[in-house]
Each structure stands twice: as C-alpha cells, then as structure tokens.
Amino acid sequence: MAKSALFLICCLYSGFAFSQRAGATLQCTATKTDFIYDCVIKLSKGGEPLSGAQITVGADMPSMPMAHNVKPVKAKPGAKPGEYQAKLDLDMLGEWAVKLRLAGPVKDQLILLYHFDEKGARPVTRAGKPLRK
Amino acid sequence: MDDYAIGVLTNIGLFSFLALSAYLLLIAGEMSFGQQAFFGVGAYSGGVLTAIYGLPLPLAALAAMLLGALAAFLVGLPTLRLRGLYFAMATLAAAEMARILFELYRFQREIDGELVGPDGTQGFRGIRWIFERGIEPEGYLALVWGLLLIALVFFVLVERSRLGATLRAIGQDPELARSCGISVERFKLGVAAAAGALAALGGVLFAHHNTYIEPRNFDIMLGVHSLAYALIGGLGTAVGPLLGVVLDIGALEGSRVFQGYRMIAFGGLVAVLLIFRPRGILDEKAVHWLKARFS
C-alpha cells in the first residue's frame, strides 16, 4: 500500500515536472534606426537555462490585433546558455505582444508583453503591477 | 511559404470574418461599430471551452457561435429600434460595455500546475488547443481559409435567394419593405444574430491562433477596421469585405518603405477612396456591370 502510494506520488510529481512550461524574459535596446531593436531572449525551464531551442520571434499589437504583420525572425544563440539574440523590426512605439514560437527541445509558444520606447523595452504593467507570466 | 506570408494570410482570413459580419449588417441598412464585442465573446468563450473544459475546437467553435448569436440578439433587441447614427452609437456603447465586462471577468482553474483562464486586465493565456495537437501554422491557415470559404459560399447562396433580395430591400428602403409585408424588425434581429455568430467564429479562431487574448484586443479600433474593410471592398457582393481586408493589409505591407508614416498615408488613401466610391470598390453598380460583362 505504502509502495503504491509512493509510486503514485512519484508519477504525479514527474508528470508535473514534465508539464512545467518554458519561460522567457526579454531585454531590448533601441538601435539607431527607428523602431528596430536588438533583443536578448533569456529562455529557461524549471529555473534552468534552456539552450538549443529554435526560436521564431514575431509581434502583434494588443490594441490593434492582426493589423500589424511584423516579419518573424529566427533568434540566434547568444553568449550565455539559455540566451538568444534577435533583431525586432516593429512598426511603431507602444505596447507589443512579442510571440516566441519554440521548437527543438521544447515545442511551445510564449507571449511576452513589453512596452517599446525610444530607448528599449520594459515589461508591461497593469494598474502598477507586473503582468503574470 | 515562409512564416511571414503565412502570418499575413492568416490575419487576412481572421479579419475577413469580422468584415463579413459588419457587411451583413450594412446590406440590411445598419452600420455597427460594435461587432468586435461578439468577436470577443467568441474568443473568450471558445478559449474557456477548450483550455479549461477540454472541449475539442469544433465543438467549442459551435458553442461560441451560439453565444455570439445570443449576445448579438440581446444587443439587437433594444438597439435595432434606433436608426442610422443612433444605432451606430448604441452598438459602440454596447461593445465598450462588453470590453469592460471582459476586464472584470475572472474565471481561472489550475491545469497541469498552472492557472489557466481569463484574469481580467491580465488577459487570458494558455489557449493551446491548436498547439498541443501539433497543428502547424500552414494547417491552421488552411483551416481558417476553409471556414472562410464555407462562409463565402453561404453568403453567395443567400444573396442569390429570396432572403438575399429581402435583405437588400430592407437595407434600401425599410418603409417600402414593410409595406410589402416584410417583418423588418424580425429580419434585422435575425441578421444581427447571424452577424454575431460569424464574428464569434472569427474570435474563436483568433484566440486559438494567438494563444493569448486580453480585453484591449476588442476595443473600438477593431470595430472601425472591420467596418472600414466592408466599406472599402464594397457592398455589392460578399467578396467585397474580403477585398477590403486584402487591400488594406496588402497596401500596408506593400508600403513598408514609408516606415511609420505608412499608416498616415494609408488613412488618407482610404478617405479619398470613400469620397469617390462611398459604397466601396465592388459596389452594387460594379457588381451589376461585372455580371453583365461576364455572364
């Protein structure tokens, strides 16, 4: 009975561990050209950096869905494990939902909400609070 | 086909549902600035049904369409008593009320260790039915355009039928239609419900394409776009709204050389077009001419 319970707990735990989704953060700096940003994506899973993923980066404006068709770009592996680099060419300043389509070790799609301005990008907040990932 | 082309074509397809929804009301003589609300109803209800209740997408889409139709019917009951600009303003107000309701709507459940469901202004993440079934962007594009084609065929059949003639009669002169024994109010309510269902279908597809939605997706901008597409493309045929979407997105994408100024230039072009062709490119005259020439 105790062994069965332990086995069940192990199964449930491993199931949870496998179901943990990847997470990502974004650091972007504006280039000299308007609306073009150099971005570093930090990808992780279970708190560990996630390397070897193929990332396609796209973007859409939440306030004008489907009206902007930003060309998706493939991110390149960065300097550190779990880091990737991509150049984003946006249409305008403001809030963008950056869409990361992951392939390779994980298949997933992550949406990151960032506000892009003349300097770079910062995570979007709602009523002064950061958004839940 | 590359990711960019697939993305553009998918967006054209998704927008077309909303434009067709606005078009349906326009040919019945009503200008709605509120179809984005039913698009939102479809997106939220479809997302909840697949992400939280695990329903397959086709069933969720059907349920969302029914909800969209019901919501449009309920909005139509009081607003369709109004005429012209008053109706337009009432639909805009209803859509803003719906958007604020989405901001207040919280319904989350823990699924695989993470909270899934609408969370007010924080949005609704994890609408992953398409993604979890390994449907690639090309496959989803085919699904969107397949459903759009079905909708267009349905429109063409309706327009060739007695029902289509009745709708245009109501749109042209409701008093004359009423004097011919047509129940104008009942027809308009039916049209509003059908338009709501169509917008909701677009919303379900949008939510599953994006995997994330939030109340701001469904604000006035979306409603203005859908109406503009129907008006630019033309009110003579159901292909008009689709043409409007293709022209708008095509022109915007084709004018990337103007960078941030392209939106301004495009806005001017739309204004000029509507001055010279107030019922759009494929208006009734153009469609009549085309039919006479090619039949």
Interface residues (C-beta under 8 A of the other chain):
Chain A: F16 S19 Q20 R21 D34 F35 T56 G58 D60 P62 S63 M64 P65 M66 A67 N69 K71 P72 D91 M92 A97 K99 K107 D108 Q109 I111 L113 R126 A127 L131 R132
Chain B: D3 Y4 G7 V8 N11 L14 F15 D112 G113 E114 L115 D119 T121 Q122 G123 R125 R128 F131 G134 F206 N210 T211 Y212 E214 R216 N217 D219 M221 L222 H225 I249 L252 E253 Q259 G260 M263
